[in-house]
Amino acid sequence: MFVVKTTDGISKTERYRELNAQLAALLDGERDGLANAANMAALLWQGLSGLNWAGFYFLRGNELVLGPFQGKVACVRIKVGKGVCGTAVQRRETVVVPDVEAFPGHIACDHASRSEIVLPLIDAAGNLIGVLDLDSPELARFDAEDAAGLAESVKIFLRASDVTRLA
């Protein structure tokens, strides 16, 4: 049994260091990308405060399709270039949105969401597999420290996982 260690009361940098150490341990020895995505979504959901959604979308053709997540029921398909997730795919870069209501074309799967961060999943060969998406009901919940910590999470996930069947 894997027990998520609390990260309350420590700096954001330390929080991500601890969460990423837990993620590496959780994924150690497991190559299945779908199983690893499910466990990573659950770890982030439990380990980070102020979230109302944490999960994955995987690229299928010219759209993103819902993958493992934690939170309320979500949008199933998002076209590349649409919303925050589709924009992150189109740009192939992390997108941090302090106020989703100010983001042109934001797709509101949960109207309680106020801020969002989306990181592209790009494998070692340069193929875009999908995105990691986190939403919060708090304005400006995500910043550069979150982007850096979650970028390391994505690297751990991609190194540990066979993602060839996810996209």
C-alpha positions in Angstrom: 0.0 0.0 0.0 1.3 3.5 -0.9 0.5 6.3 1.6 0.8 9.9 0.3 2.8 11.9 2.7 1.4 15.3 3.7 3.1 18.4 2.3 1.2 20.9 4.5 3.3 23.6 6.1 6.3 23.4 3.8 7.4 25.8 1.0 6.1 25.2 -2.5 9.6 24.2 -3.7 9.9 21.6 -0.9 6.3 20.5 -1.6 7.2 19.6 -5.2 10.5 18.0 -4.2 8.5 15.7 -1.8 5.7 15.0 -4.2 8.1 14.2 -7.0 10.1 11.9 -4.8 6.8 10.1 -4.0 5.9 10.1 -7.7 9.2 8.4 -8.6 8.7 5.8 -5.9 5.1 5.2 -6.9 5.9 4.7 -10.6 9.1 2.7 -10.0 8.9 -0.6 -11.7 5.6 0.0 -13.5 5.8 0.8 -17.2 2.0 1.0 -18.1 1.3 4.6 -19.1 -2.4 4.4 -18.4 -1.8 3.0 -14.9 0.9 5.5 -14.2 -1.3 8.4 -15.4 -4.1 7.3 -13.0 -1.7 7.1 -10.1 -0.1 10.4 -10.9 -3.5 12.2 -11.1 -4.4 10.7 -7.7 -1.1 11.7 -6.1 -1.3 15.3 -7.3 -5.0 15.4 -6.2 -4.1 14.3 -2.7 -0.8 16.1 -2.4 -1.6 19.6 -3.7 -4.1 21.8 -2.0 -6.5 24.1 -3.7 -7.4 21.8 -6.7 -10.7 20.9 -8.1 -9.4 18.9 -11.0 -6.2 17.1 -11.8 -5.7 14.8 -14.8 -4.7 14.0 -18.3 -5.9 14.4 -21.9 -4.2 12.4 -24.6 -3.8 13.5 -28.2 -5.8 11.5 -30.8 -5.6 13.0 -34.2 -6.5 16.7 -34.0 -8.1 16.5 -30.6 -7.4 15.7 -27.0 -9.4 12.9 -25.4 -10.0 12.6 -21.6 -7.6 10.3 -19.7 -7.3 9.4 -16.0 -8.3 12.2 -13.6 -9.5 13.2 -10.2 -12.4 15.7 -9.8 -15.8 16.3 -11.3 -17.0 14.9 -14.6 -14.9 16.5 -17.4 -15.1 17.5 -21.0 -14.3 14.4 -23.1 -12.9 15.9 -26.2 -11.0 19.2 -26.8 -9.8 20.3 -30.2 -6.2 21.4 -30.7 -6.0 25.1 -30.3 -9.2 25.4 -28.2 -9.3 26.3 -24.5 -6.2 26.2 -22.3 -5.4 22.5 -23.0 -5.7 22.9 -26.8 -3.6 26.0 -26.6 -0.8 24.2 -24.7 -0.8 21.6 -27.4 -0.7 24.1 -30.2 2.1 26.1 -28.6 3.9 22.9 -27.2 4.5 24.8 -24.0 3.1 25.2 -20.5 0.2 27.6 -20.1 -0.5 29.2 -16.7 -3.8 31.0 -16.5 -4.3 33.1 -13.3 -8.0 33.9 -14.2 -9.7 31.5 -16.7 -12.5 34.1 -17.2 -9.9 36.3 -18.9 -8.6 33.6 -21.2 -10.2 33.8 -24.6 -12.0 30.6 -25.5 -11.7 29.0 -22.1 -13.7 25.8 -21.9 -15.5 25.6 -18.6 -15.9 21.9 -17.7 -16.4 23.0 -14.1 -17.8 26.5 -13.6 -16.1 26.6 -10.2 -12.6 26.7 -11.8 -10.9 30.1 -11.6 -7.3 29.3 -12.6 -5.5 26.6 -14.5 -2.1 25.2 -15.5 -1.6 22.9 -18.4 1.7 21.1 -19.3 2.3 19.3 -22.6 3.5 15.7 -22.5 6.4 15.5 -25.0 8.2 12.2 -25.2 12.0 11.7 -25.7 11.5 11.5 -29.5 9.7 14.9 -29.5 6.2 13.5 -30.0 3.4 15.3 -28.2 1.4 12.7 -26.3 -1.1 14.9 -24.5 -1.3 17.2 -21.5 -1.4 17.3 -17.8 -4.2 19.7 -16.6 -4.8 21.1 -13.1 -7.6 23.4 -12.2 -8.3 25.4 -9.1 -11.3 27.3 -7.7 -8.8 29.9 -6.5 -7.7 32.8 -8.6 -4.0 32.8 -9.4 -3.4 29.4 -7.7 -0.6 28.5 -10.1 2.7 30.3 -10.8 6.2 29.7 -12.1 7.1 27.5 -9.1 4.1 25.2 -9.9 5.2 25.1 -13.5 8.7 24.1 -12.6 7.6 21.5 -10.0 5.0 20.0 -12.4 7.4 20.0 -15.3 9.6 17.7 -13.1 6.5 15.5 -12.4 5.9 15.2 -16.1 9.5 14.2 -16.8 9.3 11.5 -14.1 6.0 10.3 -15.6 7.4 10.2 -19.1 10.7 8.4 -18.1 8.8 5.8 -16.1 6.0 5.1 -18.6 5.4 3.4 -21.9 3.3 6.1 -23.5 3.2 4.6 -27.0 -0.4 3.4 -26.7 -1.7 6.6 -25.1 -1.8 8.8 -28.1 
